[in-house]
Amino acid sequence: MANEDELRLRERLSKLGAMKLLRGTKLSGELARLQDQLDHLQADPSAEEIWQSVELARHADRPYTLDYVERIFEDFFELHGDRGRADDLALVTGLGKLGGGRTVVLVGHQKGRDLKERTKRNFGMAYPEGYRKAMRAMALAERHGFPLVTFVDTPGAYPGVAAEQHGQGGAIARSQAAMVRLRVPTVACVIGEGGSGGAVAIALADRVLMQENAIYSVISPEGCAAILWRDAGEARKAAAAFKPDAAHCLELGVIDGIVAEPEGGAHADADAAAQLLEQGILAAFEEIDSMDPSDRRRERRAKYRVMGVLASV
Amino acid sequence: MSSGQGRVDVEVESKRAEEPTPGQAHPNTCPGCGSHYRDDELEQTLRVCPQCGHHFRVRARDRIDQLADAGSFSEEDIELRSADPLAFFDLRPYTERLAEAEIDTGLGDAIVCGSAQIEEGDCQLAVMDFAFMGGSMGSVVGEKFVRACERASTAGTPLVSVSASGGARMQEGILALMQLPKTICAIDELHESGGAMISVLTHPTTGGVLASFASLGDVVVAEPGALMSFAGPRVVAQTTREKLPDDFGLAESNYRYGHLDGIVPRGELRPTLGRLLRLFAR
């Protein structure tokens, strides 16, 4: 049993070590720190560490999509509205220049910093209108050959009467379907909470990254605890059981790479976090930019084709 | 399951060993009008209440019997079972829940797939069973659905899916969520090959299944009264403290808001699918 664990850890470490994302950073003094993080990842995250990720992912001072946008993108121009019904502020879309050069399309969930803004942003929980706005931005990217970057940071799609009447489930399904079909290169990064369908709606991409302290999960720890433990207070136990942290997501083959955060978490130094994130995104694009568009779509599908673990009798 | 042979009336039933827990009606008592039926009575009406038209749940194999031409169904991927990648343990281990579900339902997981003919039209059929862990979608449901898409592409026949699911299977964590993009990628391939998909939503189709393949049919229909919402009524009521409309999330409401091509009573489902298969035949 111990041998098996060790083997698994070694395998994961070699995977991590081989990643451009972690090796390619050019900040002074970063390498040693990253090695530290690698050593840290070598150990299977404990229940305590998983819960720490949950808390950091939801930290009130954690940078949100627009905090990264102003640090990473030049000439950013926000696109508003789904051209049908509304402008959902829980999800922002826009055009900007990335890496000092080319124009990309950005789609990202947006939470609010204070009560007023949180209400305005609906706590980052989008309505179907938000996902339709995202699809509109994706269509624009496709039309002009702009690569797509998405930032995932939502507790989940909004569970409300109007949201259901406007077709929440169908909008989430169609947003993913739109992402499968894109011929342009796509990179998604979970920068905080990757909550369920509302998250994966904008995260079906050629390369999916997670920041070190982000979480990506099928249900919130509280929701899972309420259903399986019949007590929302057992959220820690639930999180430890379904393992939403970045290291586990990488191990399960759900994401393609982990983006390092500054010491103490992204909120400790937003500028450094943004720099690391930008490098991660650029490195990911480097891997997929030169592919033939049809091959890219095929490989994107092939990546998801093998997700899951099966047994047979 | 079908322990109703020789039942006489409700009073006798209530004295049986498998007494329904208080507050939970007997499965053969109509929640719409309170009428009570023997199993064979319900089977004759395709499990639709003759008094009020309420649609009782249908198990996957019974559904296949209702829809497919006699003897035409050939099941595939029977050997697939769920693994336990997270060694998931809540109040009970996931492996125990799986074993219990398999014993209770006689199914390997929450979906049954294979090739079939409906009114002599060839198709791939993917039918979910709510009795297996609430019809939840984990790796096996995703994989079997994807394989059905692939067979439909190869054979050049449409795919008919009949969904009944509470959503993604929490016990498989993030891998369950990944079955959303996985099944959506498979439909993209099916569509690229010129194949068609017809989606039938039955009560209930919620969460991750509604937010993935069930919504992506070229034609999407539902049974009367089927709940089809991304978030369930309880979650919506608790989160928003809104007063829910009486028809919250039901097929009728979804039809009115433009999310469905039609509401098809169970008795008309087979001829409807037969007609659609003829329309999509290549």
Interface residues (C-beta under 8 A of the other chain):
Chain A: A157 P159 G160 V161 A163 E164 Q165 H166 G167 Q168 G169 G170 I172 A173 R174 Q176 A177 V180 R181 S196 G197 V200 A201 A203 L204 Y216 S217 V218 I219 G223 C224 I227 L228 W229 K237 A238 A241 F242 K243 P244 H248 C249 L252 V254 R300 R301 Y304 R305 M307 G308 V309 L310 A311 S312 V313
Chain B: E79 L80 R81 S82 A83 P85 L86 F88 F89 D90 L91 G108 G138 S139 V140 G142 E143 V146 A168 R169 M170 Q171 E172 G173 I174 L175 A176 L177 M178 Q179 L180 P181 K182 I184 C185 A186 I187 D188 E189 T206 G207 G208 L210 A211 S212 F213 A214 S215 L216 M228 S229 F230 A231 V235 V236 T239 T240 E242 L244 P245 F248 G249 S253 N254 Y257 G258 H259
